[in-house]
Amino acid sequence: MGWLARRTRAQRAEEFAHWFDLWRVAIGSQTGDTTSPELVRSILQKAILLFQYDMLFGFEDPDLQLRRTYLNLRQMMTSRKAKTEPTPFDGVAWLHQASEELIAKYEINFLRWTEEESALISLMNEEARLNFRQFILELFLQSVSKFDVDVQAEAFSDPDARLKMWKFSVTETLDIRKRLCADEINIYAPLVVDLDESGLAWTLHVVGEILDYWHEKCQQIERELSERHRIIVQPDMFQHEDVEKAKIPTRDELFRTTLPRSIRILYSDRVERETLEYLINLKIFDYCAKNNIPLHPLENIHTVFEEKSHQ
């Protein structure tokens, strides 16, 4: 008996990118000839991020829970006994309300609407809104594996960025313990990554390694405090510790303070920077779900980015 070969990450990324681009063009073509493809992409990425949050954690407001909406629509459409038309799902209204809930709860900067995005939504005609609605509902038809953050990173990377990921994975030995200027408690300086040189996937990989490092460190600190009621710190002899700012890292502060202080990402392309911010938030959602960590406010995530000066 033959077995179907499992799709590789590259194949899943290519399939998702193709599907995504079809919807980006379909929605963008209904909002005017001057609509920026990058602007449509940003709005669709917001929708995917909210979709993933709902799948992993669930919105508090039942009306925002997409699985419930999707199943109700399917049941109404397939039931022969249904005497009434299903209530239309308004994808734009859902996007606004879902964004507001997460901004209020977690202060996710990526979900804040720009003036350009608000203007684009206002230009959407009925067909564009129907396409956007269908885009959201079709997320349920995509394989769960295609929302893996590494697949997403490859889907939004151009061939040059994919080559950079391969090159760095072969030539770079990423030992965060040695690369990060920190001891058990203090972070003296962030690890600097140039997005232009490293590409989306490798930069996201560095973020993941930093999260793993500090998550393990926080667990170690918790054990030491529980067993010994104290922490043994070996400060860097070449650094000057700021006692007033010294703070014991905790898993509760992993995303709010520890990660933002541990990495600085230099960029020159605004669109690529926004895509990376989307991916980092997606990474954090996935990280919390896999490691059973409560999701805490993420208001400082956008501070890891620093635009390169134009000379």
C-alpha positions as CSV (number, residue, x, y, z in Angstrom):
1,M,0.0,0.0,0.0
2,G,1.4,3.4,-1.0
3,W,1.7,6.3,1.3
4,L,1.2,9.9,0.4
5,A,4.4,11.9,0.9
6,R,4.0,14.6,3.6
7,R,4.4,18.1,2.2
8,T,7.6,19.8,3.2
9,R,7.6,23.2,4.9
10,A,8.6,24.9,1.7
11,Q,5.7,23.3,-0.2
12,R,3.2,24.3,2.5
13,A,4.6,27.8,2.5
14,E,4.4,28.1,-1.3
15,E,0.8,26.8,-1.3
16,F,-0.3,29.3,1.5
17,A,1.5,32.2,-0.3
18,H,-0.3,31.4,-3.5
19,W,-3.7,31.2,-1.8
20,F,-2.9,34.4,0.1
21,D,-1.9,36.3,-3.0
22,L,-5.1,35.3,-4.8
23,W,-7.2,36.8,-2.1
24,R,-4.9,39.9,-1.8
25,V,-5.4,40.6,-5.5
26,A,-9.1,39.9,-5.4
27,I,-9.8,42.2,-2.4
28,G,-7.3,44.9,-3.6
29,S,-8.8,45.1,-7.1
30,Q,-12.1,46.2,-5.6
31,T,-10.7,49.1,-3.6
32,G,-9.3,51.3,-6.4
33,D,-6.4,51.2,-8.8
34,T,-4.1,53.1,-6.4
35,T,-4.4,50.6,-3.6
36,S,-1.1,49.4,-2.3
37,P,-0.7,45.6,-2.3
38,E,1.3,46.0,0.9
39,L,-1.6,47.7,2.6
40,V,-4.0,44.9,1.7
41,R,-1.4,42.4,2.9
42,S,-1.2,44.1,6.3
43,I,-5.0,44.0,6.8
44,L,-5.1,40.3,5.8
45,Q,-2.2,39.6,8.2
46,K,-4.2,41.2,11.0
47,A,-7.1,38.9,10.2
48,I,-4.8,35.8,10.3
49,L,-3.3,36.9,13.6
50,L,-6.8,37.3,15.1
51,F,-7.9,34.0,13.7
52,Q,-5.0,32.2,15.3
53,Y,-5.6,33.9,18.6
54,D,-9.2,32.7,18.5
55,M,-8.1,29.1,17.6
56,L,-5.5,29.0,20.4
57,F,-7.1,30.9,23.2
58,G,-10.6,32.0,22.1
59,F,-12.2,35.5,22.3
60,E,-14.2,36.4,25.4
61,D,-17.0,37.7,23.4
62,P,-19.0,34.7,22.0
63,D,-20.0,36.8,18.9
64,L,-16.3,37.1,18.0
65,Q,-15.6,33.3,18.2
66,L,-15.0,32.3,14.6
67,R,-15.3,28.6,15.0
68,R,-18.8,29.0,16.4
69,T,-19.7,31.4,13.6
70,Y,-18.3,29.1,10.9
71,L,-20.1,26.0,12.3
72,N,-23.4,27.8,12.6
73,L,-23.1,29.0,9.0
74,R,-22.3,25.5,7.8
75,Q,-25.2,24.0,9.7
76,M,-27.6,26.6,8.4
77,M,-26.4,26.2,4.8
78,T,-26.6,22.4,4.9
79,S,-29.7,21.8,6.9
80,R,-32.7,21.0,4.8
81,K,-35.0,22.0,7.6
82,A,-33.6,25.5,7.8
83,K,-36.4,28.0,7.1
84,T,-34.5,31.2,7.6
85,E,-31.4,32.5,5.9
86,P,-28.2,32.5,8.2
87,T,-27.3,35.9,9.6
88,P,-24.6,37.4,7.3
89,F,-21.1,37.4,8.8
90,D,-19.6,40.8,8.5
91,G,-15.8,40.2,8.2
92,V,-14.9,43.9,8.5
93,A,-17.0,44.4,11.6
94,W,-15.4,41.3,13.1
95,L,-11.9,42.6,12.3
96,H,-12.6,45.9,14.0
97,Q,-14.2,44.4,17.1
98,A,-11.7,41.6,17.5
99,S,-8.8,44.0,17.2
100,E,-10.3,46.3,19.8
101,E,-10.7,43.3,22.3
102,L,-7.0,42.3,21.9
103,I,-5.7,45.8,22.0
104,A,-7.6,46.5,25.2
105,K,-6.5,43.2,26.8
106,Y,-2.9,42.8,25.5
107,E,-2.0,46.2,23.9
108,I,-0.8,44.6,20.7
109,N,0.6,47.5,18.6
110,F,0.4,45.6,15.3
111,L,-3.4,45.5,15.6
112,R,-3.7,49.3,15.8
113,W,-5.2,50.7,12.6
114,T,-3.3,53.2,10.6
115,E,-5.1,56.0,8.7
116,E,-4.2,54.3,5.4
117,E,-5.8,51.0,6.6
118,S,-8.9,52.7,7.8
119,A,-9.2,54.6,4.5
120,L,-8.8,51.3,2.6
121,I,-11.6,49.7,4.6
122,S,-13.9,52.7,3.9
123,L,-13.2,52.3,0.1
124,M,-14.3,48.6,0.1
125,N,-17.4,48.1,-2.0
126,E,-19.9,45.3,-1.5
127,E,-17.9,42.8,-3.5
128,A,-14.7,43.6,-1.7
129,R,-16.4,43.1,1.6
130,L,-17.8,39.8,0.4
131,N,-14.3,38.7,-0.7
132,F,-12.9,39.7,2.7
133,R,-15.6,37.8,4.5
134,Q,-14.9,34.7,2.4
135,F,-11.1,35.1,3.0
136,I,-11.7,34.8,6.8
137,L,-14.0,31.8,6.5
138,E,-11.6,30.0,4.1
139,L,-9.0,30.2,6.8
140,F,-10.8,27.2,8.2
141,L,-10.1,25.3,5.0
142,Q,-6.4,25.7,5.3
143,S,-4.3,23.0,6.9
144,V,-3.4,23.8,10.5
145,S,0.2,23.2,9.7
146,K,0.2,26.2,7.3
147,F,-0.3,28.5,10.3
148,D,2.9,27.2,11.9
149,V,5.0,30.3,12.4
150,D,8.0,29.0,10.5
151,V,5.7,28.2,7.5
152,Q,4.3,31.7,7.7
153,A,7.8,33.2,7.8
154,E,8.7,31.3,4.6
155,A,5.4,32.2,2.9
156,F,6.1,35.9,3.3
157,S,9.8,35.7,2.4
158,D,11.1,36.3,-1.0
159,P,13.7,33.8,-2.6
160,D,16.6,36.0,-1.4
161,A,15.4,35.9,2.2
162,R,14.9,32.1,2.0
163,L,18.5,31.8,0.8
164,K,19.7,33.9,3.7
165,M,17.9,31.5,6.1
166,W,19.6,28.5,4.5
167,K,23.0,30.3,4.6
168,F,22.7,31.3,8.3
169,S,21.4,27.9,9.4
170,V,24.5,26.3,7.8
171,T,27.2,28.8,8.7
172,E,26.0,30.4,12.0
173,T,26.3,28.8,15.4
174,L,23.7,30.6,17.4
175,D,24.5,30.3,21.1
176,I,22.4,32.8,22.8
177,R,24.2,32.2,26.1
178,K,27.4,33.5,24.5
179,R,25.9,36.1,22.2
180,L,23.6,37.9,24.6
181,C,25.2,40.4,26.9
182,A,23.5,39.3,30.1
183,D,23.9,37.4,33.3
184,E,21.2,35.6,35.3
185,I,19.4,38.8,36.1
186,N,20.8,41.7,34.2
187,I,20.6,42.5,30.5
188,Y,23.5,44.8,29.7
189,A,22.9,45.2,26.0
190,P,20.5,43.7,23.4
191,L,21.6,41.3,20.7
192,V,21.5,43.3,17.4
193,V,20.2,41.8,14.2
194,D,20.0,43.5,10.8
195,L,16.8,42.5,9.1
196,D,18.1,43.4,5.7
197,E,21.1,41.1,6.0
198,S,19.4,38.3,7.9
199,G,15.9,38.1,6.3
200,L,12.5,37.3,8.0
201,A,13.0,33.6,8.8
202,W,16.4,33.9,10.4
203,T,15.5,37.0,12.4
204,L,12.4,35.2,13.7
205,H,14.6,32.2,14.5
206,V,16.8,34.4,16.7
207,V,13.7,35.7,18.5
208,G,12.7,32.1,19.2
209,E,16.1,31.2,20.5
210,I,16.0,34.2,22.9
211,L,12.6,33.1,24.1
212,D,13.8,29.6,24.8
213,Y,16.9,30.9,26.6
214,W,14.9,33.2,29.0
215,H,12.1,30.7,29.5
216,E,14.6,28.1,30.6
217,K,16.4,30.7,32.7
218,C,13.1,31.8,34.4
219,Q,12.3,28.2,35.2
220,Q,15.7,27.8,36.8
221,I,15.3,30.9,38.8
222,E,11.9,29.7,40.1
223,R,13.4,26.4,41.2
224,E,16.3,28.2,43.0
225,L,13.9,30.5,44.8
226,S,11.8,27.6,45.8
227,E,14.6,25.4,47.0
228,R,17.2,27.9,48.3
229,H,15.2,31.1,48.6
230,R,18.0,33.0,46.9
231,I,19.6,33.3,43.4
232,I,23.3,32.8,42.7
233,V,24.4,35.5,40.2
234,Q,27.7,35.6,38.4
235,P,27.8,39.2,37.0
236,D,29.9,40.0,34.0
237,M,33.2,41.6,35.3
238,F,33.3,43.8,32.3
239,Q,29.9,45.3,32.8
240,H,28.6,47.7,35.4
241,E,25.4,46.5,37.1
242,D,22.7,49.0,37.6
243,V,21.3,47.9,40.9
244,E,18.3,50.1,40.7
245,K,17.2,48.6,37.4
246,A,18.0,45.0,38.3
247,K,14.9,42.9,38.2
248,I,14.5,39.1,38.6
249,P,13.2,37.8,35.2
250,T,9.9,36.0,35.4
251,R,7.8,34.2,32.9
252,D,5.1,36.8,33.5
253,E,7.5,39.5,32.2
254,L,9.0,37.3,29.4
255,F,7.3,39.2,26.6
256,R,6.6,42.6,28.2
257,T,10.2,43.4,29.3
258,T,12.7,40.6,28.9
259,L,12.4,39.9,25.2
260,P,12.2,43.7,24.2
261,R,15.4,44.3,26.2
262,S,17.2,41.3,24.7
263,I,17.0,42.1,21.0
264,R,17.3,45.1,18.7
265,I,16.2,44.6,15.1
266,L,17.5,47.1,12.5
267,Y,15.4,47.6,9.4
268,S,15.1,49.8,6.4
269,D,12.0,48.3,4.7
270,R,8.8,49.3,6.5
271,V,6.7,46.6,4.9
272,E,9.2,43.9,5.9
273,R,9.3,45.3,9.5
274,E,5.5,45.1,9.7
275,T,5.5,41.5,8.5
276,L,8.1,40.6,11.1
277,E,6.1,42.2,13.8
278,Y,3.1,40.1,12.7
279,L,5.3,37.0,12.8
280,I,6.7,37.8,16.3
281,N,3.2,38.2,17.7
282,L,2.2,34.9,16.0
283,K,5.3,33.3,17.5
284,I,4.4,34.5,21.0
285,F,0.8,33.2,20.6
286,D,2.2,29.8,19.6
287,Y,4.9,29.8,22.3
288,C,2.4,30.5,25.0
289,A,0.1,27.7,23.8
290,K,2.8,25.1,23.5
291,N,4.5,26.0,26.8
292,N,1.4,26.6,28.8
293,I,2.3,30.2,29.5
294,P,-0.5,32.8,30.1
295,L,-0.5,35.5,27.5
296,H,0.4,38.8,29.0
297,P,0.4,42.4,27.6
298,L,2.7,42.9,24.6
299,E,2.9,46.6,24.5
300,N,6.6,46.7,24.2
301,I,7.1,44.3,21.3
302,H,7.2,47.1,18.7
303,T,10.1,48.7,20.6
304,V,12.6,46.0,19.4
305,F,12.6,47.7,16.0
306,E,15.0,50.5,15.1
307,E,14.9,52.1,11.6
308,K,18.3,52.4,10.1
309,S,19.5,56.0,9.3
310,H,19.5,57.0,5.7
311,Q,22.8,58.3,4.6
